[in-house]
């Protein structure tokens, strides 16, 4: 499937980038191992002229600091020139792009050993006079594998094998860890790791979006419920201000409206105490159906209407009967009715 192939190539590119980043980090802490006969010489860094860290026979126990350096770094094995066969191959300049294939086809003629038993590398010189020259280095695979195995037993896992550099040529690679079959399996594992990481990230994002969507729906439903309750409470509060509306409600709703809108008797008596002046006296007080009825004597009755409504506990206050002069000729007898303010209005 084309789309699947694109995905695999994309994962291969990401895996390769990760492996290169890991190699670049390890290259900053390089350990150079140079073989000379049955001994090895250890140097730190890419400089071939750096001072040796240690020298030991192959198979000897290395100091712990060398092993720590190797575990966290890049181990480069320099293959000795005395164990390397050098050949020169000339070809037309037009064959430079295909030089690797040309050299491979000529290996059976260039190598003193069978092609399946060797490792080789080459470096081409700039074309001159329409010809390109390749310097081909050949080493026995068994010798390199044996040396790598011996170094592994010493605690040095070789990452790359190159020909020892001389004064005129750069090192040529014989073997690299990324080209081994086991490393192909490592790349496949890295591909699975990267693909699994991306899949986990996508799944996490999907779960996050799903959770956010569910939370948003729940909040929206809760907001709708609160809005409905607020609307119902507002309707009850508005209804409590109008006795005619309350009277038209069914008995259960009417009872709830009066329960929610009613003012405690203690608060009403306190409001009356503050509203009635010292020169007025109450003879009766009644509360029924959201209505206050009071009667008594006062030196000046009309100001009582305004005093009651200013308390905020009563509205629509009016005289229920004509005001008459009492028998003493000084006080006036009054009767007042007022509606009780709704609980929502009282809280303002």
N, C-alpha and C positions, 0 to 999 in steps of 0.2 A: 504493500500500500504506500503510495507516494507520501501521504501525510505522516505515516509512521516512520518512514525513512528520514524525513526532514527532522522529526523529533529526535530520532537516534543520533543524527549528525549534530544537532544542537546540543544534546547531552554530552556527546564526545568532545565538542569544543569546550564546554564548561569544565568537563573533567580534566581535559588537557591543560586548561588555564590554571586549575587548582594544583595540578601536579607540578606545573612549571613554577608557580608561586612557591610551593613547598621546596622545590629544588633550588630556586633562587635564594630562599632563606638559608638553606643548608650550605649553599656555595659560599656564603659569607664566612662560614666557619670550616674551611677546607682543610683536610689532612692529606698531604701528598706522601704516598708510599712508593719508594724507589727500590726495585729489586736489583741486587748485584750478587750474582752467584746464589749462594744459599743464605744470604743475609738481606735484611731490609733496612732502609734508612727512612726515618719519619721526619717530615717537615710540616710546618703550619703555614697555610696561605698559598696563594697562587705563584709566588715568586720562587723559581727553581733554585735561586742562590741564597734562600733564607737559611738561617742557622738551623742545624738538625736538632730535633727534640730528643730523639733517641735512636739507637741502632741496636738491632737484635737479630739472632738467627731465626730463620723461619721455623715456627712451632714453639718458640719461647713464650714465656709469660710476660706480658707488657705491663708497665706501671698503670695504676688506676687512673691517673690524670689523663694518660693517653687514651684509655678506653672511654672515659667520659667525653673527651674531645671528639672521638670517633662517633659515639652514639648521637651526639647532637649536631654533627657536621656532615660534610660530603667527603667521602673517601675516594681518592683518585690514585690508581695504581699505574706507575710508569714502567712500561715493559722495556727491558734492557735491549740495547742495539745488537749485542752479541747473540741474542736469541731471535733476531728478526732478519728476514730476507728482504732485500731491497731490489726492486725491478723498476725499469723505466719503459714507458709505453708512449709512443708518438702516434698521433692521429690528425686528420685534417681539422682545421679550425671549425668547420661546419659541424663536426661531431661533438663539440664541447657539451651541448645540451644532453647528449645521449652517452656521455663518457662512462657513466656508471655501468650501463648495459654492455658497452664495448669491453670494459675491463673485466666484467663478470664472464663474458664469453671467452676471454683470453686467459682466465685463471688456470685452466688445466695445462696451458703451455708455460705460464709464468711461475707456477708454484712447484716446489720440489716434492710436495706432498699431495695426496688426493684432495680434490676440492672440498669434499665433505669433512675433511679433518683440519681445515684452516680457518683462521679469521684474518680479514684483510681490511685495509683502509688506503685511501689515496688522497693526493692533493695535486691539483693541476696548476701549471704555471701559465702566465699570460701567453696568449697566442703570438707567435712570431713567424713571419714569412709564410703565413697561411697554414701553420702547423701549431698544434697544442701538445704539450708534453705532460704526462702524468707520472708522478712518483708514487709507486705502489709498494706498500709494506705488507709483508705476509708473516704470520706467526702461527705456530701449531696451537690449535684449539685445546688439545689435551693439556699442554703445558700451562696455558692461561687458566683453564678450569681447575687444574690441580693447585695452582698458586692461590686462586680465589678461595678454594675450599680450605687450604691451610690457613690463610688469613682469617677466614670465618671462624675457625677453631680458636684462633688467638683473640677473637672479639672484634675483628675488623671486617665489616660488611662492605665489600667493594661496590661502588656505584658506577665507576667508569674505568676502562682500561685504555691507555693511550701509549703510543710509542714515545720513548724518551726523546725530548727535544734536543736538538743540537744548535749550533750557533747560526745556522742558515735556514732552518726549517721550523715551522710551528708543529706542535704535537698532532699526530694523526690518530683518530679514534679507531681502536680495534673492536671494542665491545662497550655497550651502555646498557644500564639496567632497564631502561624503557623499551629496548628492543628484544628482550628475552621473552620466551613464551609465558613464564610465570608473571611477568609484568603486564602482558596482555590480559591475563586474568585479573591482575590488580586494576587495570583500566576498566575492565567490565564491572568489577566491584565498585569502583569509583563512580561509574555511570549509574549503577543502581543506587548508590548512596545519594548522588545529586538528584536523580529522579525521585527517590523517596523523600528527600528534603523538600523539593518543589511541591510534590503532591501533598505532603503534610502541611506546608504553608498555605496551599490553595484550600485544603480542607479546613484549616484553622480560620482563614478569612471567610469561608462560606458559613462556618458555624457562628463566627462573630456577627456576620450580616444577619443570619437567621435569628440569633438571640436578640440583636438590636430591633429587628422587625417585630418579633414577638413582644418585646418590652414596649415598643411604641404602640402596638395594638392594645396591649393591656392598659397602658396609660391613657390611650384615647377612650377606651371603654369606661375606665374609672372617671375620666373627666366628664364623659357624657352622663354617667350616673350622678356625679356631684352637681352638674348643671341642672339635671331634672329635679333633684332634691331641693336645690336652691330655688328653682322656679316654683315648686310646690310650697315651700316655706313662704316665699314672697306672696303667693296667692292667698295663703292663710293669713299672713300679716295684713294684706290689703283688705281681706274680707272682715277681719276683726275691727277695722275702722268703720265699717258700715253695718249697723245692726240689721238692716233689711236683708243684706246679703247673707249674713250669718243665720238669720231666721229661715232662709230658704234652703239651707244646706240640710242633708240627711242628718238624723240625730247623732250617729257616731262621729261624723266629720265636725258637726257643730260642737260636740263635746271636746274634741281635740283642739279646735280653734280657740275655744274659750280657755282651755287648759294652758295652751301655749301663750295666749295673749293676755291672760289675766294677770293682774298685779296683786302681790301679797297684801293682805289686809293691814299688816303692820306698816307697810310702806305707804298705803293710802291714808291711814290715820296720822302718820308722821307728816305727810303732805298737807293734810287738812289742818293739823296743829300749826304748821308754819303759815298757812294761808289765812286762817281766821285771826283777825286782830284781837287785842286784849279787851276791846270794848264790845265784843260780840260773844254770844253764848249759844251753844247748840242744845236743843231740847230733844232732837231725834236724829238718827243716822241709819240709813239703810242701803244695802248693796244687793241688787237683783238684776240678773240678765245683762251684766255689763253696764249698769246704770247706777249712779249715786243719787240718793235723795237725802237732803238735810233740811232741817227747819230749826228756827231759833229766834233770838232777839239780837238787834244790833243798833248802834246809834246811827250808822249810815250803811244801808244795805247794798246799794248799787256797786260800790267798789269790790264787794265780795265776788262778783262774777269775774272781773278781771284778775283778781288774786288767785282764784281757783285755776284758771287757764294758764297762768304764768308758772304754775308748779310743774307743768308738763305731764301731769298724771291724768288730767281731765280735759275734755274739749266739749264744744257745743253746750256750754253752761248757760242756763236761763232760769228765770223765776217761774216756778210752777203754779203760783197763785199771786194775786195782788198783795202788795206790801201794805200793811195796816199799822196804825199807831197802837202801841200797847196801852194798858190801863194807866200806867204811871205817867203817860204823856211825854216821856223822854225817849224811850226806845221804840223801835219798829219791829213788828213781827214779819219774818220772811220765810219763804219756802223755795228751795233751789234744786233743780235737777241738772245732772251733767253725765256725759258719756265717759266711760273709762278709756284712757288711751291704750292702744295696743302695745304688746311687749316690745315689738320692734321699734315703735316710736319712743318708748321709754328709755331704750338703751342709747339713744342719740345724745 
